[in-house]
Amino acid sequence: MSQVFRTFIADNQCNKKYSMSIFNQLLMVEDPRINRCKKFPLGYILTTVFTATISGCSSWYEIEDYAEEYKDDLVALYERISGESSSWGVPSHDTFNRAISLLDPKQVEQVYKAFLEESFEITTGKHICLDGKTMRGVKKLDFDADSHCVTAFDPKQQASLAQVYISTKSNEINAIKEILKALDLRDTVITIDAIGTQTEIAKAVVEKEGDYILQVKDNQKLTKEEVQSFFCPLYDAHIVHQEQKDFGHGRIETRTMGSIVNPLSLDPDSTLDKWDGLKSIHMMTRVRTDKKTDKSTSETTFYISSLTDGAEVFKLIREHWAVENKLHYMLDMLFREDYSTKRAGNAAQNMNIINKINLTIIQRLKDKLKGTSTLRLRKKLARMTPEEIFEMEL
């Protein structure tokens, strides 16, 4: 480990919250195993899985190898924190698989929630992105498995606030409703892609004192056509325009958005009144130009919102894609989630939550270590001992 990284760890010993808080929550998970299968304490197994995965292990075999390499460190750490003496060996890959697959995902999720509440300031007045992702490796081997995860992601905290697991993407609407019931939406803006653009979802958000930005596609064809009809010369005086350009990845991306506030006042007969709380409509056009070939492609999308500030809507639409870039992509890149074949019992769901805990930690450390890439940070974590990992300040 580099001296800079060691100094970072040492300097943070005086701060408030430690990764050790995760361990305290792990000890609270109920052990569903029968007594004759409890050779290794569940807390010890979870500690090993947690430290192994954040260090770069993805398969049960790799986690077993990690447990062998750090056997003395892991036992000492568990004894020091739990107060339990131990004289066991190294769990096999099958032992890890069985133990994790039997756990109730709701209890593992509670570990994540408690960790977030203890470690970070989670407040109202936030932006929450709702989006779904399929764990493709699991789906390929077991089509009926609950391998599609709908997540509520806070792009500012870079944390998953809630998740629901379903077997097929067609059930995503019900999963979104379940997540909305579980969240405090006061002074919160919810952004969802087109699959969540349903009148009952807009109503649920407004009833819980939240706001929404919903993308409108052909699954709501009449609403899309009606929104589109407002962006014509007849209403030019009511359209507020914004533009933003990004340069990177060998291309220029220009985003322009037109917004109309209170469209129902312009056309009282509009069918848009079926959307509870609707106060604005938006048309965004993205033009991507390749710097080498000078070829351009364009895409136009439409949105409805309960907000009246077009500039805020413009910003939050852009932020929504953090759920793709900072969550889904990172789960695949760092933890190879799309290649995972963990499908026994609840293994896929529980490992998804554990990986999200690890991802939150990695992203917070990256924010602390300015200029350190994610992959470089991951390599540094791979060289740390289990105890050093648990004592990190976030």
C-alpha positions in Angstrom: 0.0 0.0 0.0 1.3 3.5 -0.9 2.4 5.8 1.8 -0.2 8.4 0.6 -3.0 5.9 1.1 -1.7 4.8 4.6 -1.6 8.5 5.5 -5.1 8.9 4.4 -6.3 6.1 6.6 -4.3 7.4 9.6 -5.5 10.9 9.2 -9.1 9.8 9.3 -9.0 7.9 12.6 -10.2 11.0 14.4 -13.3 11.5 12.2 -16.8 10.5 13.1 -17.8 7.4 11.2 -16.0 4.2 10.3 -16.6 1.3 8.0 -16.6 -0.7 11.3 -20.3 0.4 11.6 -21.1 -2.0 8.8 -19.8 -4.9 10.9 -22.1 -4.0 13.8 -25.1 -4.1 11.4 -23.9 -7.5 9.9 -24.0 -9.0 13.4 -27.7 -8.2 13.6 -28.7 -10.3 10.5 -30.7 -13.3 11.6 -29.1 -16.7 10.9 -31.6 -19.0 9.1 -29.3 -22.1 9.1 -30.1 -25.1 11.2 -27.8 -25.7 14.1 -25.8 -28.5 12.6 -24.8 -26.2 9.7 -23.5 -23.4 11.9 -19.8 -24.4 12.1 -18.9 -20.9 11.1 -20.7 -17.9 12.7 -22.8 -16.0 10.2 -21.1 -12.7 11.3 -17.7 -14.2 10.4 -19.0 -15.4 7.0 -20.5 -12.0 6.2 -17.4 -10.2 7.3 -15.3 -12.4 5.0 -17.7 -11.9 2.0 -17.8 -8.1 2.5 -14.0 -7.6 2.7 -13.3 -10.1 -0.1 -15.7 -8.5 -2.5 -14.5 -5.0 -1.9 -11.0 -6.3 -2.5 -11.9 -7.6 -5.9 -13.1 -11.2 -5.4 -16.3 -12.0 -7.4 -16.7 -15.8 -7.4 -17.3 -18.1 -4.4 -13.9 -19.8 -5.2 -12.1 -16.4 -5.0 -13.8 -15.6 -1.7 -12.6 -19.0 -0.4 -9.1 -18.2 -1.5 -9.3 -14.8 0.2 -10.5 -16.5 3.4 -7.5 -18.8 3.3 -5.0 -16.0 2.6 -6.3 -13.8 5.4 -7.5 -16.5 7.8 -5.6 -15.2 10.9 -6.5 -11.6 10.2 -10.2 -12.4 9.7 -10.4 -14.5 12.8 -8.6 -11.8 14.9 -10.9 -9.1 13.6 -14.1 -11.1 14.3 -12.9 -12.0 17.8 -11.9 -8.4 18.6 -15.3 -7.0 17.6 -17.7 -9.8 18.5 -16.0 -10.8 21.7 -16.3 -14.5 20.6 -13.4 -16.8 20.7 -12.8 -19.1 17.7 -11.0 -22.2 16.6 -12.5 -22.9 13.2 -10.8 -23.4 9.8 -11.6 -21.8 6.5 -15.2 -21.9 5.0 -15.4 -23.6 1.6 -17.0 -21.9 -1.4 -20.1 -24.1 -0.9 -20.4 -22.8 2.7 -20.3 -19.2 1.5 -22.8 -20.0 -1.2 -25.3 -21.8 1.1 -25.1 -19.2 3.9 -25.6 -16.1 1.6 -28.4 -17.8 -0.4 -30.4 -18.5 2.7 -30.4 -14.9 4.0 -33.5 -12.8 3.8 -32.7 -9.9 1.3 -34.8 -7.5 3.4 -32.5 -8.1 6.4 -29.4 -7.5 4.3 -31.0 -4.4 2.8 -31.6 -3.2 6.3 -27.8 -3.4 6.9 -27.3 -1.1 4.0 -30.0 1.4 5.2 -28.7 1.4 8.8 -25.2 2.0 7.4 -26.4 4.9 5.3 -28.3 6.5 8.2 -25.4 6.1 10.6 -22.7 7.2 8.2 -24.2 9.8 6.0 -26.7 12.6 6.3 -29.8 11.4 4.4 -32.3 14.3 4.2 -35.4 15.4 2.4 -35.1 17.8 -0.5 -33.2 15.3 -2.6 -33.3 13.8 -6.1 -34.0 10.1 -6.4 -33.6 8.3 -9.7 -35.7 5.1 -10.2 -34.4 2.6 -12.7 -34.2 -1.1 -13.4 -31.3 -3.5 -14.3 -31.2 -7.2 -15.1 -28.4 -9.3 -13.7 -27.8 -11.0 -17.1 -25.7 -13.9 -15.9 -28.4 -15.1 -13.5 -31.2 -14.5 -16.0 -29.4 -16.6 -18.6 -29.1 -19.6 -16.3 -32.5 -19.3 -14.6 -35.2 -17.3 -16.5 -37.6 -17.4 -13.6 -35.2 -16.1 -11.0 -35.8 -12.6 -9.4 -32.9 -11.2 -11.4 -34.3 -7.8 -12.4 -33.6 -5.2 -9.8 -35.5 -1.8 -9.6 -33.4 0.6 -7.6 -34.0 4.0 -6.0 -30.6 5.8 -6.4 -29.6 9.1 -4.8 -27.1 10.7 -7.2 -25.8 13.2 -4.6 -25.1 10.7 -1.9 -24.2 8.1 -4.6 -26.2 5.5 -2.6 -29.1 3.1 -3.3 -31.9 3.9 -0.9 -34.2 1.0 -1.8 -34.4 -1.9 -4.2 -37.0 -4.5 -5.2 -36.3 -7.7 -7.0 -38.6 -9.1 -9.7 -38.4 -11.9 -12.3 -39.3 -10.0 -15.4 -39.1 -6.4 -16.5 -42.8 -6.4 -17.2 -43.4 -6.3 -13.4 -41.3 -3.1 -13.1 -44.4 -0.8 -12.6 -45.5 -2.7 -9.5 -41.9 -2.7 -8.2 -41.8 1.1 -8.6 -45.0 1.5 -6.7 -43.6 -0.7 -3.9 -40.4 1.5 -3.7 -42.4 4.7 -3.6 -44.4 3.4 -0.6 -41.2 2.7 1.3 -39.6 6.1 0.7 -40.1 9.5 2.3 -40.8 11.7 -0.7 -41.3 15.1 1.1 -39.5 17.8 -0.9 -38.0 15.1 -3.1 -37.9 15.0 -6.9 -38.5 11.5 -8.5 -37.2 10.9 -12.0 -38.2 7.7 -13.9 -37.7 6.6 -17.5 -40.7 5.9 -19.7 -41.7 2.6 -18.2 -42.7 4.4 -15.0 -44.7 7.0 -16.7 -48.1 6.0 -15.4 -50.9 8.1 -14.0 -51.0 6.1 -10.7 -47.3 6.6 -10.2 -47.6 10.4 -10.7 -50.5 10.4 -8.2 -48.5 8.3 -5.7 -45.6 10.8 -5.8 -47.8 13.9 -5.4 -49.8 12.3 -2.5 -46.5 11.8 -0.6 -45.6 15.5 -1.1 -43.0 14.8 -3.7 -42.4 16.0 -7.3 -41.8 14.1 -10.5 -40.1 14.2 -13.9 -41.4 11.5 -16.1 -40.1 10.7 -19.6 -43.0 10.2 -22.2 -42.6 7.7 -24.9 -44.9 5.5 -27.0 -46.2 3.6 -24.0 -48.2 6.8 -23.4 -48.7 7.6 -27.1 -51.6 10.1 -26.6 -49.7 12.0 -23.9 -46.6 12.1 -26.1 -48.5 13.4 -29.1 -50.3 16.0 -26.9 -47.0 17.2 -25.3 -45.4 17.4 -28.8 -48.3 19.4 -30.1 -47.6 22.3 -27.7 -44.1 22.8 -29.2 -45.3 24.6 -32.3 -45.3 28.3 -33.6 -48.7 28.9 -31.9 -47.1 28.7 -28.4 -43.6 30.1 -29.3 -44.1 33.0 -26.8 -44.6 30.5 -24.0 -41.6 28.3 -24.7 -38.4 28.9 -22.6 -35.3 27.6 -24.2 -32.0 26.3 -22.7 -28.9 24.9 -24.2 -25.8 23.1 -23.0 -22.7 21.6 -24.7 -20.4 18.9 -23.6 -17.0 18.0 -25.1 -15.5 14.6 -24.5 -15.1 11.0 -25.7 -14.3 12.3 -29.2 -17.6 14.0 -29.7 -19.6 17.1 -29.1 -23.0 16.7 -27.5 -25.4 19.6 -27.6 -28.6 19.5 -25.5 -31.4 22.0 -26.1 -34.6 22.0 -24.2 -37.8 23.9 -24.6 -40.1 24.2 -21.5 -43.7 25.3 -21.1 -45.1 26.1 -17.7 -48.8 25.5 -16.9 -49.7 24.1 -20.3 -53.3 23.5 -19.1 -53.8 27.2 -18.9 -53.1 27.4 -22.7 -55.4 24.6 -23.6 -58.1 23.9 -20.9 -59.4 21.0 -23.0 -56.0 19.2 -22.9 -56.1 15.6 -21.8 -52.9 16.3 -19.8 -55.1 17.1 -16.8 -55.2 13.3 -16.1 -51.7 13.7 -14.7 -51.9 14.7 -11.0 -49.8 17.8 -10.2 -48.6 18.4 -13.8 -47.3 21.9 -14.1 -44.8 21.8 -17.0 -43.9 19.9 -20.2 -40.5 19.7 -21.9 -39.0 18.8 -25.2 -35.2 17.9 -25.2 -33.1 17.4 -28.3 -29.7 15.8 -28.1 -27.3 16.2 -31.1 -24.1 14.2 -31.0 -21.4 15.1 -33.4 -18.3 12.9 -34.0 -15.2 15.2 -34.0 -13.4 13.0 -36.5 -16.1 12.3 -39.1 -18.2 15.4 -38.4 -21.3 13.1 -38.6 -24.2 13.9 -36.3 -27.1 12.0 -34.8 -30.0 13.5 -33.0 -32.7 12.3 -30.6 -35.7 14.1 -29.2 -37.4 13.2 -26.0 -40.4 14.5 -24.1 -41.1 14.9 -20.4 -43.9 15.9 -18.0 -43.2 17.3 -14.6 -44.8 18.7 -11.4 -42.0 21.3 -11.2 -42.2 24.8 -12.7 -38.5 25.6 -12.8 -37.3 24.6 -16.3 -33.6 25.1 -15.3 -34.0 22.6 -12.5 -35.8 20.1 -14.7 -32.9 20.4 -17.3 -30.4 19.7 -14.6 -32.2 16.8 -13.0 -32.8 15.1 -16.4 -29.1 15.1 -16.9 -28.5 13.9 -13.3 -30.9 11.0 -13.8 -28.3 9.2 -16.0 -26.1 8.9 -12.9 -28.1 5.7 -12.1 -26.6 4.3 -15.3 -23.1 5.7 -15.0 -22.5 5.5 -11.3 -24.5 2.5 -10.4 -25.4 0.0 -13.1 -22.1 0.5 -15.1 -20.0 0.4 -11.9 -21.6 -2.8 -10.6 -20.7 -4.5 -13.9 -17.2 -3.0 -14.1 -16.1 -3.4 -10.5 -18.1 -6.5 -9.4 -18.8 -8.2 -12.8 -22.4 -8.4 -11.9 -23.6 -9.2 -15.5 -21.2 -12.2 -15.5 -22.2 -13.5 -12.0 -23.9 -16.9 -11.9 -24.9 -16.7 -8.3 -28.5 -17.9 -8.5 -29.1 -20.3 -5.6 -31.9 -19.1 -3.3 -31.4 -15.4 -2.5 -27.7 -15.3 -3.4 -28.1 -12.9 -6.4 -30.2 -10.4 -4.5 -28.0 -10.5 -1.4 -24.8 -10.1 -3.3 -26.3 -7.2 -5.3 -26.9 -5.4 -2.0 -23.5 -6.2 -0.6 -21.9 -4.9 -3.8 -23.9 -1.7 -3.5 -22.6 -1.2 0.0 -19.1 -1.7 -1.4 -19.7 0.6 -4.3 -20.9 3.4 -1.9 -17.7 3.0 0.1 -15.5 3.0 -3.0 -17.2 6.2 -4.4 -16.9 8.0 -1.1 -13.2 7.1 -0.9 -12.7 8.3 -4.4 -14.3 11.6 -3.4 -11.8 11.8 -0.5 -8.8 10.9 -2.6 -9.0 13.6 -5.2 -7.4 12.6 -8.6 -7.5 8.8 -7.8 -9.3 6.8 -10.5 -11.8 4.1 -9.5 -9.6 1.3 -10.8 -6.5 2.6 -9.0 -8.5 2.8 -5.8 -9.7 -0.7 -6.2 -6.2 -2.0 -6.6 -5.2 -0.1 -3.4 -8.2 -1.8 -1.5 -7.0 -5.2 -2.8 -3.7 -4.6 -1.0 -5.3 -3.7 2.4 -5.8 -6.2 5.2 -9.4 -6.9 6.4 -8.8 -4.7 9.5 -7.6 -1.8 7.5 -10.7 -2.0 5.3 -13.1 -1.9 8.4 -11.3 1.0 9.9 -11.5 3.3 6.9 -13.2 6.7 7.4 -15.8 7.4 4.7 
